[in-house]
């Protein structure tokens, strides 16, 4: 009869070795990657400037090893602060920041941050890291958390700062702002505008696009109408005798001495 000690010893000897499970990553990055994490930013980029490249680099870094990140330009357009259309912005951004070209989105379905969050949720993402300006971190954290579980359902939403802009910084990138570039565009200062883009090859075209977008529609229409009226005496002098007389007096019709 086998003693208990011998029984246990023989049983242990005949046991088949159990394959060891691979350790699951315990870091936050490992867990987020396993649960379909995506890093994003949402901004006006109107117009895009060299400092935005730093923002995109930060978003990419938060995307982790998976490289899953998205850049969403807003679709708002007006003649005060948003002179470029969404299509114009995306076209210039993809040329300016070629390393982020594929991440820059352009869809009419993404009208606001809620459209974007719903879309990401529908794609199966469970964790979102959003990178925004330092002054908007609390605002976006509160806003996105408020509607989590209502319009979309994520396991976590983290809002990160892209860093505060310091006008007194020695780093020229930290001094840049879209409002400064808009001023350069309206004043016709291409040298300053070009510098703000970081030497963008098509800065002249973008500056022209910005300047055109900053002109109110009614003002542009008035200028066009005034020009047409001003030149109408050339084509129908009998109908515009007053203008014809003024140009005659100012010697615009005939050279002096003829």
C-alpha positions in Angstrom: 0.0 0.0 0.0 1.3 3.4 -1.0 1.9 5.9 1.7 0.3 9.4 1.2 3.8 10.9 0.6 4.6 8.4 -2.1 1.2 8.9 -3.7 1.6 12.7 -3.9 5.2 12.4 -5.2 4.2 10.0 -8.1 1.1 12.2 -8.9 3.3 15.3 -9.2 5.7 13.4 -11.4 3.0 12.4 -13.9 1.4 15.8 -14.2 1.6 17.4 -17.6 3.3 20.8 -17.6 0.9 23.7 -18.0 1.8 26.4 -20.5 2.5 29.7 -18.8 0.3 32.5 -19.8 2.0 35.6 -21.2 1.9 38.4 -18.7 -0.6 41.1 -19.6 0.8 44.6 -19.7 0.0 46.5 -16.6 0.9 49.9 -17.8 -1.9 52.4 -18.7 -0.6 52.5 -22.3 -0.9 48.7 -22.7 -4.5 48.7 -21.4 -5.6 51.6 -23.6 -4.0 50.0 -26.7 -5.8 46.7 -25.9 -9.1 48.5 -25.5 -9.0 50.4 -28.8 -7.7 53.8 -27.9 -7.6 56.8 -30.2 -6.0 60.3 -29.7 -7.6 63.3 -31.4 -7.7 67.1 -31.5 -10.4 69.4 -32.8 -9.7 73.0 -33.7 -10.3 75.9 -36.0 -6.8 76.0 -37.7 -7.9 79.2 -39.4 -5.4 79.7 -40.8 -3.0 76.8 -39.9 0.5 78.0 -38.8 3.8 76.4 -37.7 2.7 76.1 -34.1 0.0 73.7 -35.1 2.6 71.2 -36.2 3.7 71.0 -32.5 0.1 70.3 -31.6 -0.2 67.5 -34.1 3.1 66.0 -32.9 1.6 65.9 -29.4 -1.6 64.2 -30.6 0.5 61.6 -32.4 2.5 61.0 -29.2 -0.7 60.4 -27.2 -1.8 57.9 -29.9 1.0 55.6 -28.6 2.7 52.8 -30.5 -0.5 52.0 -32.4 -0.2 55.3 -34.2 -4.0 55.7 -34.0 -4.7 59.5 -34.0 -6.9 61.9 -35.9 -6.8 65.7 -36.6 -10.3 67.3 -37.0 -10.4 70.8 -38.4 -13.7 72.6 -37.6 -16.1 73.4 -40.4 -17.2 76.9 -39.3 -16.6 79.7 -41.8 -17.1 83.5 -41.4 -15.3 86.7 -42.4 -14.1 87.5 -38.9 -12.2 84.6 -37.4 -12.8 81.8 -39.8 -11.9 83.0 -43.3 -10.9 79.6 -44.8 -13.5 77.0 -45.7 -13.0 73.5 -44.4 -11.8 72.3 -47.8 -9.3 75.1 -48.0 -8.0 74.4 -44.6 -7.6 70.7 -45.2 -5.9 71.3 -48.5 -3.3 73.6 -47.0 -2.8 71.6 -43.8 -2.1 68.4 -45.8 0.5 70.3 -47.8 2.0 72.0 -44.7 2.1 69.0 -42.4 2.9 66.1 -44.8 3.9 63.8 -41.9 0.3 64.1 -40.6 -1.4 64.1 -44.0 -3.4 60.8 -43.5 -4.5 61.8 -40.0 -6.2 65.1 -41.1 -9.9 64.5 -41.5 -12.4 66.2 -43.9 -16.0 65.0 -43.5 -19.2 67.1 -43.6 -20.5 64.6 -41.0 -18.1 66.0 -38.4 -19.8 69.4 -37.7 -18.9 69.5 -34.0 -17.1 67.5 -31.2 -20.3 65.4 -30.5 -20.5 64.2 -34.1 -16.8 63.2 -33.9 -17.2 61.4 -30.6 -20.3 59.5 -31.8 -18.4 58.5 -35.0 -15.4 57.2 -33.0 -17.7 55.3 -30.7 -19.5 53.7 -33.6 -16.1 52.6 -34.9 -15.6 50.6 -31.7 -13.1 52.9 -29.9 -13.4 52.6 -26.1 -10.9 55.2 -24.9 -10.3 58.7 -26.2 -7.5 61.1 -25.4 -8.2 64.6 -26.7 -5.4 67.2 -27.0 -6.5 70.9 -26.8 -5.2 74.3 -25.9 -4.2 74.7 -22.2 -7.1 77.2 -21.7 -9.7 74.8 -22.9 -8.8 71.6 -21.0 -11.4 72.0 -18.2 -14.1 73.2 -20.7 -13.8 70.1 -22.9 -13.4 67.7 -20.0 -16.7 68.9 -18.5 -18.4 68.9 -21.9 -17.4 65.5 -23.1 -18.0 63.9 -19.7 -21.4 65.4 -19.5 -22.7 63.6 -22.6 -20.7 60.3 -22.1 -23.4 57.6 -21.8 -25.9 59.9 -23.5 -24.7 60.5 -27.1 -21.8 58.1 -26.9 -20.3 55.6 -24.5 -16.6 55.5 -23.8 -14.8 53.8 -20.9 -12.6 56.8 -20.5 -12.2 60.3 -22.0 -9.0 62.2 -21.1 -8.4 65.8 -22.1 -4.8 66.8 -22.3 -3.1 70.1 -22.7 -1.1 70.9 -25.8 0.8 73.5 -23.7 0.1 77.1 -22.9 1.1 79.7 -25.5 3.5 82.2 -24.1 3.8 85.5 -26.1 7.0 86.3 -24.2 8.7 83.0 -24.8 12.0 82.9 -26.7 10.5 79.9 -28.7 9.0 81.5 -31.8 6.5 78.7 -32.1 4.9 79.6 -28.8 4.3 83.2 -29.9 2.4 82.2 -33.0 -1.4 82.6 -33.3 -3.9 82.4 -36.1 -5.2 85.9 -35.3 -1.7 87.3 -36.0 -1.6 85.6 -39.3 -5.0 86.9 -40.2 -3.8 90.4 -39.5 -0.7 89.9 -41.7 -3.0 88.7 -44.5 -5.3 91.7 -44.3 -2.4 94.1 -44.1 -0.7 92.5 -47.1 2.5 91.6 -45.1 3.5 88.4 -46.8 6.9 88.2 -45.3 5.5 88.0 -41.7 2.7 85.7 -42.9 5.2 83.4 -44.6 7.4 83.3 -41.5 4.4 82.3 -39.4 3.7 79.3 -41.6 7.2 78.0 -41.1 8.1 78.6 -44.7 5.1 77.0 -46.3 5.7 76.7 -50.0 2.2 77.9 -50.9 2.0 80.7 -48.3 1.1 83.3 -51.0 -2.0 81.3 -52.1 -3.1 80.7 -48.5 -2.6 84.4 -47.6 -4.8 85.3 -50.6 -7.4 82.8 -49.5 -7.4 84.3 -46.0 -7.6 87.9 -47.2 -10.5 87.0 -49.5 -12.3 85.2 -46.7 -11.9 88.2 -44.4 -13.8 90.4 -46.8 -17.5 90.6 -45.9 -19.7 89.5 -48.8 -21.7 92.7 -48.8 -18.5 94.8 -48.9 -17.2 92.8 -51.8 -20.5 93.2 -53.6 -20.6 97.0 -53.0 -17.0 97.3 -54.4 -18.0 95.4 -57.5 -21.1 97.5 -58.0 -19.2 100.7 -57.4 -16.6 99.8 -60.0 -19.2 98.9 -62.5 -21.0 102.2 -62.0 -17.8 104.1 -62.1 -16.9 102.7 -65.6 -20.5 102.7 -67.0 -20.0 106.2 -68.6 -17.4 104.6 -71.0 -20.0 102.3 -72.5 -23.1 104.4 -72.4 -22.0 108.1 -72.2 -25.5 109.4 -73.1 -27.0 107.8 -70.0 -24.3 109.0 -67.7 -23.8 112.6 -68.9 -22.8 113.9 -65.5 -20.0 111.4 -65.2 -19.0 112.1 -68.8 -18.8 115.9 -68.0 -16.7 115.3 -64.9 -14.2 113.1 -66.8 -14.1 115.8 -69.6 -13.3 118.5 -67.1 -10.6 116.3 -65.5 -9.2 115.8 -69.0 -9.7 112.0 -68.9 -11.3 112.0 -72.3 -8.8 113.9 -74.5 -5.2 114.7 -74.3 -4.5 118.4 -73.6 -3.8 120.3 -76.8 -5.7 118.1 -79.2 
